Amino acid sequence: MGDTVQHELVIIGAGPGGYVAALRAAQLGLDVACIDREKLLGGTCLRVGCIPSKALLESSALYAEAKTGALGAHGIGFDGLGLDLKKMLARKDKEVKALAAGINGLFRKRKVTRYEGHARFVEPTRIALESRDGPREVVAKNVIIATGSRPATLPGVELDGDRIGTSTEALAYPEVPGHLVVIGAGAIGLELGSVWSRLGARVTVLEYLDRILPGMDAELAAEARKIFARQGLEFRLGVRVTGARKTKNGAVVELADDEPPVECDRVLLAVGRVPNTEGLGLDAIGLETDGRGFIPVDDAYRTGVPNVYAVGDVIPGPMLAHKASEEGIACVERMVTGYGHVNYDAIPNVVYTEPEVASVGRTEGQLQRAGIDYRKGSFPFMASGRARALGHTEGRVKVLADAESDRLLGVHIVGPRAGDLIAEAAVAIEFGASAEDLGRACHAHPTLPEALKEAALDVARRAIHI
């Protein structure tokens, strides 16, 4: 083993949980280091997840509006419309590199030490680091595991990194597939399926459940499915994939129950993600994961091993970048100040399709299963002046409030810029607002947030414009 270096805090993983925790720890005066095996900081989210997928979603949406003639209603026409896929992918890569460089700059500014390499526990506060500069040991008073997640696999699906791959490969197809099969109707599958559908691919989505977007509000998920189907996505629900293999000219997906196989050009496996804890040497320090591979923690993000903490996708809960960031901040604040908190009832979830689907708080199904009496308000974007001006009127806002106290319990949106609109709902839930509070707040006109106000008013059947 080479040199030994010491820090007060070492964070393993430079994704949204790790790098944000490092920056906050540095603000609080700690000597902090962050270890990541990738050259670009930002983790899966920045390199091959949130950011590149949103760049392609934006680019493909603009192309689709031009291609389908949707801009014609605005008096905008095109002659000789073309698609330069290479340039579109290059723009995506450029934005990723710019943001990664920004994190690197913040590390320098806050004096966070960065190590590039693979980390493995030797002892709870002693880490072996393998890097291109040679081995060394990193010793710390405390360690945070923030190594994120990786795509889940399916038995029988033979990933080859080309014809059959995960979201990583789907972000960089060299050409538009003639026929793309997406296995899984969650956020990742629908977002990337939408990208390639807009660019000209036939897209078939295979889902084991009888619905899309598991975990989101069932009523609005069903409405979103109808919208996506009108856009050209083909859905086959309630089917079980038993295998997928590469063929001479493409790939074939095999199904159970005597369903005929599906031949296609490419396969995107998007059946969720699993905690990325392999190779960390957890056994060496006696740190066990649960039956699903997650690291159990207490409310201060302490694991069962003293001085070892964990945040983000490696611990139970929704696998969301912003959730990981909030946990990273709360973890180091508890470590330094004795106080840090995340309100898990106010964590929004967004699917960046067109229209977007966004949610915060509890769904109707969850309230019903818990036996909580609630009231519901709803408002369609068809009745929104701003939505009509934008030319995007599909979808609606749904507000759920406690039947007795009127406190907001959940807000669910399918519609234009839902990912932005949900922020107001998250703040309202964070501060314990009632539906009446939200409905009485003055909203600028004409804006999309007026739909949220109207839906809140509709809880008491006081909506003005429906």
Residue pairs with C-beta under 8 A, 6 or more apart in sequence:
1 128
1 135
1 136
1 137
2 134
2 135
2 136
2 137
3 136
3 137
4 136
4 137
4 138
4 139
5 33
5 113
5 136
5 137
5 138
5 139
6 138
6 139
6 140
7 31
7 32
7 33
7 113
7 138
7 139
7 140
7 141
8 30
8 31
8 32
8 140
8 141
8 142
9 22
9 25
9 30
9 31
9 32
9 33
9 140
9 141
9 142
9 143
9 144
9 332
9 335
10 32
10 33
10 34
10 35
10 127
10 138
10 140
10 142
10 143
10 144
11 18
11 19
11 21
11 22
11 25
11 32
11 33
11 34
11 35
11 143
11 144
11 146
12 18
12 35
12 36
12 119
12 127
12 143
12 144
12 145
12 146
12 147
12 280
13 34
13 35
13 36
13 43
13 145
13 146
13 147
13 148
13 312
14 22
14 34
14 35
14 36
14 38
14 41
14 42
14 43
14 103
14 114
15 36
15 42
15 43
15 44
15 45
15 46
15 146
15 147
15 148
15 312
15 321
15 324
16 42
16 43
16 45
16 46
16 312
16 321
16 322
16 324
16 325
16 328
17 43
17 146
17 148
17 311
17 312
17 313
17 324
17 325
17 327
17 328
18 34
18 36
18 43
18 144
18 146
18 147
18 311
18 312
18 328
19 34
19 41
19 42
19 43
19 103
19 106
19 107
20 324
20 325
20 328
20 329
21 144
21 146
21 311
21 328
21 329
21 331
21 332
22 32
22 33
22 34
22 107
22 110
22 112
23 106
23 107
23 110
23 112
24 328
24 329
24 332
24 333
25 32
25 332
25 335
25 336
26 32
26 110
26 111
26 112
27 110
28 332
28 333
28 336
28 337
29 336
30 332
30 336
31 113
32 112
32 113
33 112
33 113
33 114
33 115
33 138
33 140
34 41
34 107
34 112
34 113
34 114
34 115
35 115
35 116
35 117
35 119
35 127
35 129
35 138
36 43
36 114
36 115
36 116
37 116
37 117
37 118
37 119
38 47
38 116
39 116
40 46
40 47
40 96
40 97
40 100
41 100
41 103
41 104
41 107
41 114
42 51
42 96
42 99
42 100
42 103
43 49
43 148
44 148
44 149
44 150
45 51
45 148
45 321
46 96
46 99
46 100
46 103
47 96
47 100
48 167
48 168
48 171
49 167
49 321
50 321
51 95
51 96
51 99
52 92
52 93
52 95
52 96
52 171
53 167
53 171
53 188
53 191
53 192
53 195
53 352
54 352
55 91
55 92
55 95
55 96
56 88
56 89
56 92
56 171
56 192
56 195
57 191
57 194
57 195
57 352
57 353
57 354
59 88
59 91
59 92
60 88
60 194
60 195
60 196
60 198
60 199
61 198
61 354
63 83
63 88
63 198
63 199
64 70
64 198
64 199
64 354
65 71
66 78
66 81
67 81
67 198
70 391
71 77
71 78
73 391
74 391
83 176
83 199
83 200
85 174
85 175
85 176
85 199
89 172
92 171
104 114
106 112
107 113
107 114
115 129
115 131
115 138
116 131
116 132
117 129
117 130
117 131
117 132
117 133
118 129
118 130
118 131
118 279
119 127
119 128
119 129
119 138
119 280
120 127
120 128
120 130
120 279
120 280
120 281
120 284
121 127
121 128
121 143
121 280
121 281
121 282
121 284
121 285
121 287
122 128
122 137
122 281
122 284
123 284
123 285
124 143
124 285
124 305
124 306
124 307
124 308
125 139
125 140
125 141
125 142
125 143
125 307
125 308
126 137
126 138
126 139
127 137
127 138
127 139
127 140
127 143
128 135
128 137
128 281
129 135
129 136
129 137
129 138
141 307
142 307
142 308
142 309
142 335
143 307
143 308
143 309
144 301
144 309
144 310
144 311
144 328
144 331
144 332
145 277
145 280
145 295
145 303
145 308
145 309
145 310
145 311
145 314
146 310
146 311
146 312
146 314
146 324
146 328
147 275
147 276
147 277
147 280
147 312
147 314
148 276
148 312
148 313
148 314
148 324
149 273
149 274
149 275
149 276
149 313
149 314
149 319
150 273
150 274
150 276
151 166
151 167
151 168
151 269
151 270
151 272
151 273
151 274
152 271
152 272
152 273
152 274
153 159
153 269
153 271
154 183
154 241
154 244
154 269
154 271
155 242
155 243
156 241
156 242
156 243
156 244
156 254
157 164
157 183
157 241
157 243
157 244
157 267
157 269
158 164
158 243
158 244
158 245
158 246
159 165
159 166
159 269
160 246
161 169
162 169
162 246
163 246
163 247
163 250
163 251
163 265
163 266
163 267
164 244
164 245
164 246
164 251
164 266
164 267
164 269
165 266
165 267
165 268
165 269
166 268
166 269
166 270
167 188
167 192
167 268
167 270
169 268
170 192
170 195
170 196
170 266
170 268
171 192
173 196
173 266
176 196
176 199
176 200
176 201
177 196
177 201
177 264
177 265
177 266
178 201
178 202
178 264
178 265
179 201
179 202
179 203
179 204
179 250
179 263
179 264
179 265
179 266
180 193
180 196
180 197
180 201
180 202
180 203
180 204
180 264
180 265
180 266
180 267
180 268
181 203
181 204
181 205
181 206
181 244
181 251
181 253
181 262
181 264
181 266
181 267
181 268
182 189
182 190
182 192
182 193
182 203
182 204
182 205
182 206
182 267
182 268
182 270
183 189
183 206
183 241
183 244
183 253
183 267
183 268
183 269
183 270
183 271
184 205
184 206
184 207
184 269
184 270
184 271
184 272
185 205
185 206
185 207
185 209
185 211
185 212
185 213
185 214
185 235
185 237
186 212
186 213
186 214
186 215
186 270
186 271
186 272
187 213
187 349
187 351
187 352
188 270
189 205
189 268
189 270
190 205
190 212
190 213
190 228
190 233
190 351
190 353
191 351
191 352
191 353
192 268
192 270
193 203
193 205
193 233
193 268
194 203
194 228
194 231
194 233
194 353
194 354
196 203
197 203
197 231
197 232
197 233
202 232
202 234
203 232
203 233
203 234
204 234
204 235
204 236
204 262
204 264
205 212
205 233
205 234
205 235
205 236
206 236
206 239
206 241
206 253
206 255
206 262
207 235
207 236
207 237
207 238
207 239
208 238
208 239
208 240
208 241
209 237
209 238
210 237
210 238
211 218
211 221
211 222
211 225
211 237
212 221
212 224
212 225
212 228
212 235
212 237
213 221
213 224
213 351
213 357
215 318
215 349
216 349
216 351
216 357
216 359
216 363
216 412
217 359
217 363
217 364
217 365
217 398
217 410
217 412
218 363
218 364
218 365
219 364
219 398
219 412
220 357
220 359
220 395
220 396
220 398
220 412
220 413
220 414
221 357
223 395
223 396
223 414
224 351
224 353
224 355
224 357
224 395
224 414
225 235
227 355
227 394
227 395
227 414
228 235
228 353
229 235
231 354
239 255
239 256
239 257
239 259
240 255
240 256
240 257
241 253
241 254
241 255
241 256
242 254
242 255
242 256
243 253
243 254
244 251
244 252
244 253
244 254
244 267
244 269
245 251
245 252
245 254
247 263
249 265
250 263
250 264
250 265
250 266
251 263
251 264
251 265
251 266
251 267
252 261
252 262
252 263
252 264
253 261
253 262
253 264
253 267
254 261
255 261
255 262
273 313
273 319
274 292
274 293
275 289
275 292
275 293
275 294
275 295
275 313
275 314
275 315
276 313
276 314
277 289
277 293
277 295
277 314
282 288
282 289
282 295
285 305
285 308
286 304
286 305
287 295
287 303
287 304
287 305
287 308
288 304
289 295
289 296
290 296
290 316
292 316
294 314
294 315
294 316
295 303
295 310
295 314
295 315
296 303
296 304
296 315
296 316
297 303
297 309
297 310
297 311
297 315
300 309
300 331
300 334
300 335
300 340
301 309
301 310
301 311
301 315
301 327
301 330
301 331
301 334
302 308
302 309
303 309
303 310
309 331
309 335
311 324
311 327
311 328
311 331
312 323
312 324
312 327
312 328
313 319
313 324
315 327
317 323
317 344
318 347
318 349
320 347
320 349
322 347
322 348
323 342
323 347
326 342
326 347
327 342
329 340
330 340
330 341
330 342
331 340
332 340
333 339
333 340
334 340
343 429
343 430
345 361
345 362
345 429
346 360
346 361
346 426
346 427
346 429
346 430
347 360
347 426
348 358
348 359
348 360
348 419
348 422
348 423
348 425
348 426
349 358
349 359
349 360
350 356
350 357
350 358
350 359
350 418
350 419
350 422
351 357
351 358
352 419
354 392
355 392
355 394
355 395
355 414
355 415
355 416
355 418
356 413
356 414
356 415
356 416
356 417
356 418
356 419
357 413
357 414
357 418
358 412
358 413
358 418
358 419
358 421
358 422
359 410
359 411
359 412
359 413
359 422
360 410
360 411
360 422
360 425
360 426
360 429
361 400
361 408
361 409
361 410
361 411
361 425
361 429
362 370
362 372
362 400
362 409
362 410
363 400
363 410
363 412
364 374
364 376
364 400
364 410
366 410
367 374
367 400
367 409
367 410
372 402
372 409
373 402
373 403
373 404
374 400
374 401
374 402
374 403
374 409
375 400
375 401
375 402
375 403
375 406
375 435
375 459
375 460
376 398
376 399
376 400
376 401
376 459
377 398
377 399
377 401
377 435
377 455
377 456
377 457
377 458
377 459
377 460
377 463
378 396
378 397
378 398
378 399
378 455
378 458
379 396
379 397
379 451
379 452
379 454
379 455
379 458
379 463
379 465
379 466
380 393
380 395
380 396
380 451
380 466
381 387
381 392
381 393
381 394
381 395
381 396
381 397
381 415
381 416
381 448
381 451
382 388
382 393
382 394
383 451
383 454
383 465
383 466
384 393
384 446
384 448
384 450
384 451
385 445
385 446
385 450
386 446
386 447
386 448
386 450
387 393
387 415
387 416
387 448
387 451
389 446
390 416
392 415
392 416
394 414
394 415
395 413
395 414
395 415
395 416
395 418
396 413
396 414
396 415
396 451
396 455
397 411
397 412
397 413
397 415
397 421
397 451
397 452
397 454
397 455
398 411
398 412
398 413
398 455
399 408
399 410
399 411
399 425
399 435
399 438
399 452
399 455
399 456
399 458
399 459
400 408
400 409
400 410
400 411
400 412
401 407
401 408
401 409
401 434
401 435
401 456
401 459
402 409
405 434
406 434
406 435
406 436
406 459
406 460
407 432
407 433
407 434
408 425
408 428
408 429
408 433
408 434
408 435
408 438
408 456
411 422
411 425
411 428
411 429
411 452
411 455
413 421
413 422
413 425
413 452
415 421
415 448
415 451
416 448
417 448
420 448
421 448
421 449
421 451
421 452
424 438
424 449
424 452
425 438
425 452
428 437
428 438
435 456
435 457
435 459
435 460
436 456
436 459
436 460
438 452
438 453
438 456
439 453
439 454
439 456
439 457
439 459
439 460
439 462
441 453
443 449
443 450
443 452
443 453
444 450
454 463
454 464
454 465
454 466
455 463
457 463
457 464
458 466
